[in-house]
Amino acid sequence: MDKYIDTRMRLRHIVQSAFSKMTGSSLVEDPGIPLVDRRNGKYNKYMADDNTSQTDLVSNLAPVSKFDNISYRLSRRKKLIKRRRYVVSVEFTLALLGIVFMLVETELFIQKVVTKTDAISLILKTCISISTVFLLMAIIAYHITGIQLHMTDNSLEDWRLAVSFPWTYLKIFTELIICAIHPFPSSIEIPGLNPDGKTKMVSIDPILSILMLLRLYLVGKFMVVNSRLLTDTATQSLGALNKVKINTAFVFKALMSSNPGTVLVSIMLAILIVDTWAMRTCEVYYHPDEAHSSFFNAMWMIAITFLTVGYGDIYPNTYCGRFVAVATGLMGVGTTALLVAVLASKLEQSRAEKYVHNFVSRAQLDKQRKHAAADTIKYVIQLWRLRRQDANDDRKRIRLHGKLLQAIANMREAKNEKACIGESAIGFIEVAKSINEVNDTVEGIQETQKDMQTKINDMESKMDDLANKMDAVYHAIAHR
């Protein structure tokens, strides 16, 4: 690099000196105004004068920021994506581990194997608290990695520029609150009011255990981070070029487009199992009886509530159970709407099927119209023959006249139905194709007009030349 710069500077001085000797002036007049403002250090690496040394010139050509090096940015982005995937896997493992400990402790208490003051219950709750602490640390590490990734993608030096206040802080705080909820290693009781108006001391463990199930959102995050759509570099590049964010919503829409049935069935089964366990836990803790202590009865009540049927044979007896029932009904309404949309899209004919159906329908309508036209001619001839024979059979004449009118109506109906089929067969694709064809035709006409205008201009110029020559010949003959 130093040899190249030295050679270039020498050639420049040689050419300037030779030109100044021949013309007595410099090769290029220096106006004394720099092309780039020297007061702004942003463009110093693009400027060099004669007093700049070779070492300074090379150092000015070096990138100012580490993010100017595209190789560094790509390698750092790859490491951050890998680290984020690892952190999400740790979050997923810790969340499931805490939920498993919670389920074991709750089921042991429901089956009356242990009490809240036994050592086994305290040990399990302590394990839940320890896993929760590590889970909160993993969540903080995940958001730190996300901020670093945003800084790398946008070449930001300060982390505060990558944080949008207050939404980023609110998002982190909400996620920490959701994952921090868990039953504590002690028996905490508060005064609770039943729907029948009676107040008694109840434990808050079932409420905390049910709210702990909100950690299951990490299952979706784990699936999204490990999805092929996020790990594929081609998908990320296409999304960046088309300004499409490859995030959770994009992955969910892609799954609903490719495997809608599997996604909906999985969601429905997950809602059924989770809400059934939550309903049974609420009823067993706060209003124990034989009907609500059974898991299958609770599943029946949740299924009927989810489907918005509500027979009323089994209903929740606590405020906690009523809250679970309301949440189940809302989720059932949303899932049912998605199911109806998926079924409507699946039952809709494809483009090829629609073309085949329309072609067959047109052929049948043409056949019906021809038969109706033939019947019309037949009945007209029969009426003409009756009138020609002067037959006084009014009953037969009226019957033929009615058949004639029915044949005419059938012929018109077939014609109208065929026209309606032609109109319904035109969709957005056909309209777009017709517009493209019209556009191509217009462009061809414009090109033809340009060619004709050019030819007309050439003919006018030739006629002008011919007229000038004829004038010259006329003047030459006249002067003679």
C-alpha positions as CSV (number, residue, x, y, z in Angstrom):
1,M,0.0,0.0,0.0
2,D,2.9,2.4,0.8
3,K,4.6,1.7,-2.5
4,Y,1.3,2.3,-4.4
5,I,0.8,5.7,-2.7
6,D,4.4,6.7,-3.1
7,T,4.3,5.9,-6.9
8,R,1.0,7.8,-7.3
9,M,2.4,10.9,-5.6
10,R,5.5,10.8,-7.7
11,L,3.6,10.5,-11.0
12,R,1.4,13.4,-9.9
13,H,4.4,15.7,-9.2
14,I,6.1,14.7,-12.4
15,V,3.0,15.5,-14.5
16,Q,2.4,18.9,-12.7
17,S,6.0,20.0,-13.1
18,A,6.1,19.1,-16.8
19,F,2.9,20.9,-17.6
20,S,3.9,24.0,-15.6
21,K,7.2,24.1,-17.6
22,M,5.3,24.0,-20.9
23,T,2.5,26.3,-20.1
24,G,3.9,28.4,-17.3
25,S,0.9,27.5,-15.0
26,S,-0.1,24.6,-12.8
27,L,-2.0,21.6,-14.0
28,V,-5.1,22.4,-12.0
29,E,-5.8,25.7,-10.5
30,D,-6.3,25.5,-6.7
31,P,-9.3,27.7,-5.8
32,G,-8.3,27.5,-2.1
33,I,-11.7,25.9,-1.1
34,P,-11.7,22.3,0.0
35,L,-14.2,20.0,-1.5
36,V,-14.9,18.6,2.0
37,D,-15.3,20.6,5.1
38,R,-12.1,20.1,7.1
39,R,-13.7,21.2,10.3
40,N,-15.9,18.1,10.3
41,G,-13.9,15.1,11.2
42,K,-16.4,12.7,9.6
43,Y,-14.7,12.9,6.2
44,N,-11.1,13.3,7.2
45,K,-10.4,9.8,6.0
46,Y,-11.2,10.8,2.4
47,M,-8.9,13.8,2.3
48,A,-5.2,14.1,1.8
49,D,-2.9,16.9,0.8
50,D,0.8,17.2,-0.2
51,N,1.9,17.8,3.4
52,T,0.3,14.5,4.6
53,S,2.7,11.7,5.2
54,Q,2.1,8.2,3.8
55,T,1.5,6.8,7.3
56,D,-1.1,9.4,8.1
57,L,-2.8,8.8,4.7
58,V,-3.0,5.0,5.4
59,S,-4.3,5.6,8.9
60,N,-7.0,8.0,7.5
61,L,-8.1,5.4,5.1
62,A,-8.7,2.9,8.0
63,P,-12.3,2.7,9.3
64,V,-13.1,5.0,12.2
65,S,-15.7,2.7,13.9
66,K,-15.5,-1.0,14.4
67,F,-18.9,-1.4,12.9
68,D,-17.6,0.0,9.6
69,N,-15.9,-3.4,9.1
70,I,-18.6,-5.5,7.5
71,S,-16.7,-8.7,8.4
72,Y,-16.8,-7.8,12.1
73,R,-20.5,-7.0,12.0
74,L,-21.4,-10.3,10.3
75,S,-19.3,-12.4,12.6
76,R,-20.6,-10.6,15.7
77,R,-24.2,-10.9,14.5
78,K,-23.7,-14.7,14.0
79,K,-22.3,-15.0,17.5
80,L,-25.2,-13.0,19.0
81,I,-27.8,-15.0,17.2
82,K,-26.2,-18.2,18.5
83,R,-26.0,-16.8,22.0
84,R,-29.7,-15.7,21.9
85,R,-30.7,-19.2,20.9
86,Y,-28.7,-20.7,23.7
87,V,-30.2,-18.2,26.3
88,V,-33.8,-19.0,25.1
89,S,-33.1,-22.7,25.4
90,V,-31.9,-22.1,29.0
91,E,-35.1,-20.1,29.7
92,F,-37.3,-22.8,28.3
93,T,-35.6,-25.5,30.4
94,L,-35.8,-23.5,33.6
95,A,-39.4,-22.6,33.1
96,L,-40.4,-26.2,32.4
97,L,-38.4,-27.4,35.4
98,G,-40.1,-24.9,37.7
99,I,-43.6,-25.9,36.4
100,V,-42.8,-29.6,36.9
101,F,-41.8,-29.0,40.5
102,M,-45.0,-26.9,41.0
103,L,-47.2,-29.7,39.5
104,V,-45.6,-32.3,41.7
105,E,-46.0,-30.3,44.9
106,T,-49.6,-29.4,44.1
107,E,-50.6,-33.0,43.2
108,L,-49.0,-34.3,46.3
109,F,-51.0,-31.9,48.4
110,I,-54.3,-32.6,46.5
111,Q,-53.8,-36.3,47.0
112,K,-53.2,-35.5,50.7
113,V,-49.7,-37.1,50.6
114,V,-48.0,-34.1,52.1
115,T,-49.1,-30.8,53.8
116,K,-47.8,-27.3,53.3
117,T,-45.6,-27.6,56.3
118,D,-43.9,-30.8,55.4
119,A,-40.3,-30.9,54.4
120,I,-41.0,-32.3,50.9
121,S,-43.3,-29.4,50.1
122,L,-40.7,-26.9,51.4
123,I,-37.9,-28.5,49.4
124,L,-40.0,-28.5,46.2
125,K,-41.0,-24.9,46.6
126,T,-37.3,-24.0,47.3
127,C,-36.3,-25.6,44.1
128,I,-39.0,-23.6,42.3
129,S,-37.6,-20.4,43.8
130,I,-34.1,-21.3,42.8
131,S,-35.1,-22.1,39.2
132,T,-37.1,-18.8,39.2
133,V,-34.0,-16.8,40.2
134,F,-31.9,-18.3,37.4
135,L,-34.8,-17.8,35.0
136,L,-34.9,-14.1,35.7
137,M,-31.2,-13.9,35.1
138,A,-31.6,-15.7,31.8
139,I,-34.4,-13.2,30.8
140,I,-32.1,-10.3,31.5
141,A,-29.3,-11.9,29.5
142,Y,-31.8,-12.5,26.6
143,H,-32.8,-8.8,26.5
144,I,-29.1,-7.7,26.7
145,T,-28.3,-9.9,23.8
146,G,-31.2,-8.4,21.8
147,I,-30.0,-4.9,22.5
148,Q,-26.5,-5.9,21.3
149,L,-27.9,-7.4,18.2
150,H,-29.9,-4.3,17.5
151,M,-26.7,-2.2,17.9
152,T,-24.8,-4.5,15.5
153,D,-27.5,-4.3,12.9
154,N,-27.8,-0.5,13.0
155,S,-24.1,0.3,13.7
156,L,-24.8,2.0,17.1
157,E,-22.0,2.7,19.5
158,D,-24.1,3.5,22.5
159,W,-26.6,1.0,23.9
160,R,-29.0,3.8,24.9
161,L,-29.7,4.5,21.2
162,A,-30.9,0.9,20.8
163,V,-33.4,1.2,23.6
164,S,-36.8,2.8,22.9
165,F,-38.1,4.4,26.1
166,P,-40.4,3.4,27.7
167,W,-41.5,0.4,25.7
168,T,-38.3,-1.6,26.1
169,Y,-38.2,-1.1,29.8
170,L,-42.0,-1.9,30.1
171,K,-41.5,-5.1,28.1
172,I,-38.6,-6.3,30.2
173,F,-40.4,-5.4,33.4
174,T,-43.6,-7.2,32.3
175,E,-41.7,-10.4,31.4
176,L,-39.8,-10.3,34.7
177,I,-43.1,-10.0,36.7
178,I,-44.7,-12.9,34.8
179,C,-41.8,-15.2,35.3
180,A,-41.3,-14.1,39.0
181,I,-44.7,-15.4,40.1
182,H,-44.4,-18.7,41.9
183,P,-45.6,-20.3,45.2
184,F,-43.2,-19.3,47.9
185,P,-41.5,-21.8,50.3
186,S,-44.1,-21.1,53.1
187,S,-47.8,-21.4,53.7
188,I,-49.3,-17.9,53.2
189,E,-53.1,-17.6,54.0
190,I,-55.4,-14.6,53.4
191,P,-59.1,-14.1,54.1
192,G,-61.1,-15.2,51.1
193,L,-64.7,-14.7,50.2
194,N,-66.8,-17.4,48.5
195,P,-69.7,-16.7,46.2
196,D,-72.1,-17.8,49.0
197,G,-70.9,-14.9,51.1
198,K,-68.8,-16.9,53.6
199,T,-65.3,-15.7,54.5
200,K,-62.5,-18.0,55.6
201,M,-58.7,-18.2,55.6
202,V,-57.4,-19.6,52.3
203,S,-54.0,-20.3,50.9
204,I,-52.6,-18.2,47.9
205,D,-50.7,-21.2,46.5
206,P,-53.3,-22.2,43.9
207,I,-53.5,-18.7,42.5
208,L,-49.7,-18.4,42.3
209,S,-49.5,-21.9,40.8
210,I,-52.1,-21.1,38.1
211,L,-50.4,-17.7,37.3
212,M,-47.1,-19.6,37.1
213,L,-48.5,-21.4,34.0
214,L,-48.1,-18.1,32.2
215,R,-44.5,-19.1,31.7
216,L,-45.7,-21.4,29.0
217,Y,-45.3,-18.5,26.6
218,L,-41.6,-19.4,26.5
219,V,-42.6,-22.5,24.6
220,G,-43.6,-20.2,21.7
221,K,-40.4,-18.2,22.0
222,F,-38.4,-21.4,21.9
223,M,-40.2,-22.6,18.8
224,V,-39.7,-19.2,17.1
225,V,-36.0,-18.9,17.9
226,N,-35.3,-22.4,16.6
227,S,-37.6,-22.0,13.6
228,R,-36.1,-22.5,10.1
229,L,-37.5,-19.1,9.2
230,L,-35.3,-17.3,11.7
231,T,-32.2,-19.5,11.4
232,D,-32.2,-19.3,7.6
233,T,-30.0,-16.6,6.2
234,A,-31.8,-16.3,2.9
235,T,-35.1,-15.6,4.8
236,Q,-33.5,-12.9,6.9
237,S,-32.0,-11.3,3.8
238,L,-35.2,-11.3,1.8
239,G,-37.0,-9.9,4.9
240,A,-34.5,-7.0,5.2
241,L,-34.7,-6.2,1.5
242,N,-38.5,-6.1,1.5
243,K,-38.7,-4.3,4.9
244,V,-40.5,-7.3,6.5
245,K,-39.8,-8.1,10.2
246,I,-39.1,-11.8,10.7
247,N,-40.5,-12.1,14.3
248,T,-43.0,-14.1,16.3
249,A,-46.0,-12.9,14.3
250,F,-44.4,-13.7,11.0
251,V,-43.6,-17.2,12.1
252,F,-47.1,-17.8,13.5
253,K,-48.7,-16.6,10.3
254,A,-46.3,-18.8,8.3
255,L,-47.3,-21.8,10.4
256,M,-51.0,-21.0,10.0
257,S,-50.5,-20.8,6.3
258,S,-48.6,-24.1,6.0
259,N,-50.0,-26.3,8.8
260,P,-53.2,-24.6,10.1
261,G,-54.9,-27.8,11.3
262,T,-51.9,-28.9,13.3
263,V,-51.5,-25.5,14.9
264,L,-55.1,-25.1,15.9
265,V,-55.4,-28.7,17.3
266,S,-52.3,-28.1,19.3
267,I,-53.6,-24.8,20.7
268,M,-57.0,-26.4,21.6
269,L,-55.5,-29.4,23.4
270,A,-53.1,-27.1,25.3
271,I,-55.9,-24.9,26.4
272,L,-58.1,-27.8,27.4
273,I,-55.4,-29.5,29.5
274,V,-54.1,-26.3,31.2
275,D,-57.5,-24.9,32.0
276,T,-58.8,-28.2,33.2
277,W,-55.9,-28.5,35.7
278,A,-56.4,-24.8,36.8
279,M,-60.2,-25.3,37.3
280,R,-59.6,-28.5,39.3
281,T,-57.0,-26.9,41.5
282,C,-59.2,-23.9,42.3
283,E,-62.2,-26.0,43.2
284,V,-60.1,-28.5,45.3
285,Y,-58.4,-25.8,47.3
286,Y,-61.3,-23.5,47.9
287,H,-64.5,-25.6,47.6
288,P,-63.7,-29.3,47.7
289,D,-66.4,-31.8,46.7
290,E,-66.7,-35.0,44.8
291,A,-68.0,-33.5,41.6
292,H,-65.2,-30.9,41.2
293,S,-62.4,-33.0,42.6
294,S,-62.5,-35.3,39.5
295,F,-60.2,-34.4,36.7
296,F,-62.6,-35.7,34.1
297,N,-65.5,-33.6,35.4
298,A,-63.4,-30.6,35.3
299,M,-62.4,-31.4,31.7
300,W,-66.1,-31.8,30.8
301,M,-66.9,-28.4,32.3
302,I,-63.9,-26.7,30.5
303,A,-64.8,-28.4,27.2
304,I,-68.5,-27.2,27.4
305,T,-67.3,-23.7,28.4
306,F,-64.7,-23.6,25.6
307,L,-67.4,-24.5,23.0
308,T,-69.7,-21.9,24.5
309,V,-72.5,-24.5,25.1
310,G,-72.8,-24.3,28.8
311,Y,-75.2,-27.1,29.9
312,G,-75.0,-26.0,33.6
313,D,-74.8,-29.5,35.0
314,I,-71.4,-28.6,36.5
315,Y,-70.4,-25.1,37.3
316,P,-67.6,-23.4,39.3
317,N,-68.2,-22.7,43.0
318,T,-65.3,-20.3,43.6
319,Y,-64.2,-16.9,42.2
320,C,-61.0,-18.5,41.1
321,G,-62.9,-21.1,39.1
322,R,-65.2,-18.5,37.6
323,F,-62.1,-16.5,36.4
324,V,-60.7,-19.6,34.8
325,A,-64.1,-20.3,33.1
326,V,-64.3,-16.7,31.7
327,A,-60.7,-17.0,30.4
328,T,-61.6,-20.4,28.8
329,G,-64.7,-18.9,27.1
330,L,-62.7,-16.0,25.6
331,M,-60.0,-18.3,24.3
332,G,-62.7,-20.6,22.9
333,V,-64.3,-17.7,21.0
334,G,-60.9,-16.7,19.5
335,T,-59.9,-20.3,18.6
336,T,-63.4,-21.0,17.1
337,A,-63.0,-17.9,14.9
338,L,-59.6,-19.1,13.7
339,L,-61.1,-22.5,13.0
340,V,-63.9,-21.1,10.9
341,A,-61.4,-19.0,8.9
342,V,-59.2,-22.0,8.3
343,L,-62.2,-24.2,7.2
344,A,-63.4,-21.5,4.9
345,S,-60.1,-21.2,3.2
346,K,-59.7,-25.0,2.9
347,L,-63.1,-25.5,1.4
348,E,-62.6,-22.8,-1.2
349,Q,-61.8,-24.1,-4.6
350,S,-58.3,-23.5,-6.0
351,R,-57.8,-21.6,-9.2
352,A,-57.5,-24.8,-11.4
353,E,-60.5,-26.4,-9.7
354,K,-62.5,-23.2,-10.3
355,Y,-61.6,-23.2,-14.0
356,V,-62.6,-26.8,-14.4
357,H,-65.9,-26.3,-12.6
358,N,-66.7,-23.2,-14.7
359,F,-65.9,-25.0,-17.9
360,V,-68.1,-27.9,-17.1
361,S,-70.9,-25.6,-15.9
362,R,-70.7,-23.6,-19.1
363,A,-70.9,-26.8,-21.2
364,Q,-74.0,-28.0,-19.3
365,L,-75.7,-24.6,-19.6
366,D,-75.0,-24.5,-23.4
367,K,-76.6,-27.9,-23.6
368,Q,-79.6,-26.8,-21.6
369,R,-80.0,-23.7,-23.8
370,K,-79.8,-25.8,-27.0
371,H,-82.5,-28.2,-25.7
372,A,-84.7,-25.2,-24.6
373,A,-84.3,-23.7,-28.1
374,A,-85.2,-27.0,-29.7
375,D,-88.3,-27.3,-27.5
376,T,-89.3,-23.7,-28.4
377,I,-89.1,-24.5,-32.1
378,K,-91.0,-27.8,-31.6
379,Y,-93.8,-26.1,-29.7
380,V,-94.1,-23.3,-32.2
381,I,-94.4,-25.8,-35.0
382,Q,-97.1,-27.7,-33.1
383,L,-99.1,-24.5,-32.4
384,W,-98.8,-23.5,-36.1
385,R,-100.1,-27.0,-37.2
386,L,-103.0,-26.7,-34.8
387,R,-103.9,-23.3,-36.2
388,R,-103.4,-24.5,-39.8
389,Q,-105.8,-27.5,-39.2
390,D,-108.4,-25.2,-37.5
391,A,-108.6,-27.5,-34.6
392,N,-110.9,-26.4,-31.8
393,D,-109.0,-28.2,-29.1
394,D,-108.4,-25.3,-26.7
395,R,-107.1,-27.5,-24.0
396,K,-104.3,-28.8,-26.2
397,R,-103.5,-25.3,-27.4
398,I,-103.2,-23.9,-23.9
399,R,-101.0,-26.8,-22.9
400,L,-98.7,-26.2,-25.9
401,H,-98.7,-22.5,-25.3
402,G,-97.6,-23.1,-21.6
403,K,-94.8,-25.4,-22.7
404,L,-93.6,-22.8,-25.2
405,L,-93.4,-20.2,-22.5
406,Q,-91.6,-22.5,-20.2
407,A,-89.0,-23.4,-22.9
408,I,-88.4,-19.7,-23.6
409,A,-87.9,-19.1,-19.9
410,N,-85.5,-22.0,-19.6
411,M,-83.5,-20.7,-22.5
412,R,-83.2,-17.2,-21.0
413,E,-82.3,-18.6,-17.6
414,A,-79.5,-20.7,-19.1
415,K,-78.2,-17.6,-20.9
416,N,-78.2,-15.5,-17.7
417,E,-76.5,-18.2,-15.6
418,K,-73.8,-18.6,-18.2
419,A,-73.2,-14.8,-18.0
420,C,-73.0,-14.9,-14.2
421,I,-70.5,-17.8,-14.4
422,G,-68.3,-15.7,-16.7
423,E,-68.4,-12.7,-14.3
424,S,-67.6,-14.8,-11.2
425,A,-64.7,-16.5,-13.0
426,I,-62.8,-13.2,-13.2
427,G,-60.6,-12.7,-10.2
428,F,-57.7,-10.5,-9.2
429,I,-55.2,-12.6,-11.2
430,E,-57.3,-12.4,-14.4
431,V,-57.7,-8.6,-13.9
432,A,-54.0,-8.2,-13.3
433,K,-53.3,-10.3,-16.4
434,S,-55.7,-8.2,-18.5
435,I,-54.1,-5.0,-17.2
436,N,-50.7,-6.2,-18.1
437,E,-51.9,-7.2,-21.6
438,V,-53.5,-3.8,-22.1
439,N,-50.3,-2.1,-20.9
440,D,-48.2,-4.1,-23.3
441,T,-50.6,-3.3,-26.2
442,V,-50.4,0.5,-25.3
443,E,-46.6,0.4,-25.2
444,G,-46.5,-1.4,-28.6
445,I,-48.9,1.3,-30.0
446,Q,-46.7,4.1,-28.6
447,E,-43.6,2.5,-30.1
448,T,-45.3,2.2,-33.4
449,Q,-46.4,5.9,-33.2
450,K,-42.8,6.9,-32.5
451,D,-41.5,5.0,-35.5
452,M,-44.2,6.5,-37.7
453,Q,-43.4,10.0,-36.4
454,T,-39.7,9.4,-37.2
455,K,-40.5,8.2,-40.7
456,I,-42.8,11.2,-41.3
457,N,-40.1,13.6,-40.1
458,D,-37.7,11.9,-42.5
459,M,-40.2,12.2,-45.4
460,E,-40.7,15.9,-44.6
461,S,-37.0,16.6,-44.6
462,K,-36.6,14.7,-47.9
463,M,-39.5,16.7,-49.4
464,D,-37.9,19.9,-48.2
465,D,-34.6,18.9,-49.9
466,L,-36.5,17.9,-53.0
467,A,-38.3,21.3,-53.0
468,N,-35.1,23.2,-52.6
469,K,-33.5,21.3,-55.4
470,M,-36.5,22.0,-57.7
471,D,-36.3,25.7,-56.8
472,A,-32.6,25.6,-57.6
473,V,-33.3,24.0,-61.0
474,Y,-36.1,26.5,-61.7
475,H,-33.9,29.4,-61.0
476,A,-31.1,28.0,-63.1
477,I,-33.5,27.6,-66.1
478,A,-35.0,31.0,-65.6
479,H,-31.6,32.8,-65.6
480,R,-30.7,31.1,-68.8
